[in-house]
Amino acid sequence: MSDGARRQRMPRHERRAQLLAIARELIRERGTDEFTLGRLAERAGVTKPVVYDHFGDRAGALAELYREFEEQQRAALVAALADASLTLDAVCGAVAGAYIDCSLAEGRELADVVSALDGSATLVEVRREAEGAYLALCDDVLASCGVRLDDAGAQALVGAGDALSRAALDERVSPSAARSTLTRVLHALVTAATEPEES
């Protein structure tokens, strides 16, 4: 039996994980401009229909990479919160640390994926879904501290987190400065959200 025949029998979830890992390698090596499903199939040693069956098209593969990142970010936050006492300061630090650290762990590949999908309906849908799940998790733990993150604050947290992550990746700020700044941003957002609005 050939190696190709054995690879074809890989369980679907294992094949998907393998293809996503190889896609990340390709993007790390050559960027998203050079990323095609044909190259992915060739590197994985499978036929193009196998790759198309998993992702549909190039945007689908990139969206899956983004979705995988968001799942890892939520897992990092859950792990960080498991080690944090539930004071507001500790929760803000855990949320900020998980956001920055996960972005740095993903490296430039994530930024390339987001750039490649920028403006696409696929990314808009995937980001809305992923951010919603992440922010719901943040809101739950913040609620345990007696504060909430309103819709505007949630968007500000994501914007600040993305900007600080990019700055840390580009070495314009240190990771520790990015973490501490995002912690202060989140603390200010939830504190402001609990204050009565001026009429």
N, C-alpha and C positions, 0 to 999 in steps of 0.2 A: 504494500500500500504506500502511496506517495505521501510526502509531507503535506502537500496541498489537500489531499483527501482527508487526512487527519485533522487539519485545521478547519475544514468545512464543518466537521462534527462538533466543534466547540459550542458549548451552550450559549444561547443568545446573549445573556447578560455578561458572560465572560468575553464574548466577541466584542460587544459594545464597549466594555471597559478597555479592552486591548486597542480598539480603533481610536478611542478618545486619547489614550496615552500616546499613541503614535502620532495623532494629529497635533498634540501639544509639542512633541519632539520636532515635527516638521515646522511648526510655527516658530519655535525657539530658534531653529537653525536658519530658516529662510524668510520668516515673516509671513503675514497673511496674504500679501500680494502674490506670493508664489504657491499658496496653498490651494490645491484642487482635490476633488474626490478621486480623480485618476491617480494622482501621486500617492494619496493615502492608501488606495487599494494596492498599488505596486509595492509600497513599503511594507504593508501588512501581509503581502503574499496571498491576497484574495482577489476575486474578480470584481470589477466595478459594480455589477448588480448587487453584490453582498453589501457594499458600502452604501449604495443608493437605498437599499432596503432598510438600512438602519437610520439614515438621516434624511432621505428625500432629495436634498440638494446641498450645496455648499453652505448656504445660510443656515440650514438645519443643523449641520455639523457644528458650525460656529456657535449657534444658539445652545446646543447641548454642552459645549465646553463652558459657556457662560453659566448655564444652569448648574453644572457640576461645581463651579467655583462658588456659587451662592449657597449650595448645600454644604460645602466645606466651611463657609463663613458662619453659617448657622451652627454647625457642629462645634466650631471653635468658640463661639459665644456661649453655647451650653456648657462646654468644658470650663471656660473661664469663670462662669457664674457659679459652677459647682465649688470652686475654690474661694469664692468671694463671700464675705459676710454681707448680709443684705442691708447695708447702710447705703444711702444715696451716693456718697462719694465712691464707695467700693463698686457699686453697680455702674456708675458712669465710667469709672476707670476700666472695668471689665469690658463694657460695650466698646469703648474707644480702642482699647488694646486689641481686642479680637478683630475689629474692623481693619486696623492698620496692619497688624501682624499677618493676617490672612492675605491681604492685598500684596504685601511684600513677599510672602511665600510663593504666591502665584507668579510674581515677577512681571516682566514686560509682555509675556504672552497674553495676559488678561487684557492689558491696555490695547494690544494689537487686535484682539478679538472684538472688543467694544468699538474700536475705530472702524473695523471692517464692516460691522453691522450698523454703524451709526446711520440713523435715518430710515432704517428698514422697519417695516411693520413687524417682522419677526422679533427683532430686538425689543421694540416697544412693548410687545406682549410679554416676552420672557422677563424683561426687567420689571415690569409692573407686578407680575406674579411673584418673582423672587424677592423684590424689595418689600412687597406686602407681607410675605411670610417672615422676613427678617424683622421688619418693623413691628409686626404683631408680637413677636417674641420679646423685642425690646420693651414694648408697651406693657406686656404682662409683668415683667420683672420690675419695671419702674412703678407700676401700680402697687406692687407690694411695699414700696417705699412711700406711698401716699402721693405720688406725682404722676402726671400723664404727659405724653408727648402729642401735641395736637398735629393736625395735618400739615400746617405750614412748618412746624418744628421738625416733623419727620423729613420733609423735603430738604430742610436746611442741614439736618444731620447727614443725609446721604451726599448732598453737594459738598459739604465740608470734608466728609470722609474721603470722597473721591479725589478732591483737590489735594488734600494732605497726603494721601497715598501716592499720587503722581509726583508730588514734590519730593517725597522720601525716596521713591524709585529713581528719580533724576538726581538724587543726592543734593538737592537744594536745601533741604532741612534734614535733620537727623531723625531716625525712627522714634527716639525718645521724645523729641520735640513735637513730632506729629501726634504721638499718643497723648502727651500732656495737653496739647492744644485742643485736640478733639474732645478730651475729657472735659475741659473748661467750657467748650462750646455746648456740649450736651447738658452740662450742669446749668448753664445759663438758660438754655432753651426750656428745660423742664421747670426751672424756677420762675421764669417769666410766664410760662403757661399757667401757673397756679396763682399768679397775681391778678386781681380784678382789672379789667380793661378800663381806661379812662373814657368817660362819656364826652 
